């Protein structure tokens, strides 16, 4: 299955594709928050490297969060647009499941949400679906008696493609892909006085 996947949930943009057995990826450098300006260029780049056109993609995937509020929307809306224009299916990938992809032991996957807060999910054994997923403080995160796998930037493009392909091959397509937020945005928290 030919897959093109986007992860725009972190400070670095990742676009990866595997088409006709050829893998390519583009990862932004330290150009924080320039995802919107780089996305089309990166999609074009991975397609050129694989010798393919956008129409050759069988399914599109987006990391839907948790992560950067604006970044999530950039990736999800782009994947939605491609899928709609080409009448192709879409796969949603959870950022926390991607961080711990391939782990066999119980663990918590965590993303630094700043100000001593983390987005976290508890996974049992080799299960791909979390036992729970929520926003936690560092104290709460460390109170669980399991290892914690922290996000490294960027995540593995090969793992993103592998997880997206697995979901697609199992028919786990989204009718309406949408962002995953585990807490209110900073603007919402300020408005609400939180």
N, C-alpha and C positions, 0 to 999 in steps of 0.2 A: 504494500500500500504506500502510495506517495503522499508524504506529509510535509506541510510547512507549518512551523510553530513559532509563536512570538511570546517572549517574556519581557514585559515592560514594567514589572512590579518593583524593581530595584533601581538604584541609581544608574545602573548600566543596562543598556538595551541589548537583548539577545534575540537574534533571528536565526533559526536553524531549519534545514530542510534535508530530507532524504527522498530522492526521486530516482527511480530506476536503479536503486542500489548505490547511488552516489550521494555522499554526505557533504554538506557545506554549512558553515556558520559564520556569522558576523557578530562581533561583540564590541560595543562602544568602549572607549577608553574612559578617562576621568571626566568626560563631558557630561557632567551631572545635569539632569533634567532637560536634555535636548532630544528626547525620544521622538517627538512629533516631527522634527526636522530631519531625523536620520532614518526613520522607518521605511519609507519607500525606497530610498537608496540601498538599504540593507536587504530588503526583499529582492530588488533587482539584482544585487550582488550574488546572493545565494542561488538565485535562479540561473544566472549566467554560469556560475561555477558548476552547477549540475547539468547544464546544457538543456534546461527546460523552460517552459513558459508557465505562466500562472494557471492556465487551463489544464496543464498536466497534473496538477495537484488533485489528489483524490479526496483529501480531507484537510481542513485547517484546524489548528489548535491554538488556544491562548491560555496563558497562566492567568487565572481570574482573581488571584489574591489568596490570602491577604498580602498587603504591601502598600506601596505608594498610591494614595487615593487617585491622583491624576494619572499616574503611570498605568494603573490598571485599566482605566477608561480608554486610554490611547490604544492599547493592545486589543482589548475586547471589541471596541468599535471597528477597528481595522479588520479583524478577523470576520466580524459580522458582515461588513461591507463586501469583502472578497467572496464569502460564502453565498451571500444573496445575489451578487452579480453573476456568479458562475453556477448557481444552484448546486452547491456542494455542501456536505455535512460539516459540522463543527464539533470539536471535542474540547471540553473544559478540563484544565489541569490545575490542581490545587497546589499553591506554592509550598505549603508545608509537606505535602506528600512528595513533592519533587525533591525537597531537601533531604528527606530520609529514604529516597528511592534505593532499593536494593538491600536495605538493612534487614537483618533477620531477627534481631533481639528487640525486646521492649525498649522504647525510647520516646523522648519528646523532641520534636522538631521545633525550632524557635527562630523567629525573626526579630531583630531589635527594632522596636517601634518608638524608640527614643524616650527620654525622660523616665528611665528606669522601668519601662513597660516593654512587654514582648507579645507578639502574636505567637501562639503555641498550640501544638496538637500532640496528643498522646496516641502512640501506635503500639499495638500488641503484636509481638512476633513479626512475621512476614506479611501481616495484613496490610492492605493498601488503604483501607478506610480507617479514619481515626476513631478512637474511643470517645474523645472530646476534642473540641477546637474552640479556643477563646482567647481573649486578651487577658494577660496576667501581669502582675508585678514581678520584679526580679526575685523578691523574697518568696513569693508563691511558686515561681518556676523552680527554684532550688529546693523547695520543700518536698517535692516528689522524689521518691527513692528509685529513680531510673536515670540512665545517661541522657544528656541533652546534646543534640546535634544542632549547632548554630549555622545559620545561613552564611555561606561564603559567596562573595560576589565576584564574578557571575556564577550561576549554577551551571552544571554540565549540560551543554547543548545535546550531547548524545543521550544523556538520561532523559532530557525533555522529549526528544523524539521517541525514545523507547517507551516511555510512559504514555505518550499520546497515541502511538501505534497500538499499544496494548488495549487502551480504552476503545479506540476505533474498531479494532478487530473483534472486541467483545460487544460491539454495537452500542456503546455508551455515548451516543450523540446527544447534543443539546438542541432542543427546539428553539429555545430563546436564551442564548448564553448571556450571562450577566455578571457584574463584578461581585466579589465576595469581600465584605467588610466585617471585621470583628469588633469595631468600635466606631464611634462617630468621628468625623474629620475634625481637625483642629479648629476650623472655622465654626463648625456646629457646636463644639464643646465651649468655645469662647462665647458664642451667642447664648447658649444655655447656662453659662456661668459655672460650668464643670471644671 
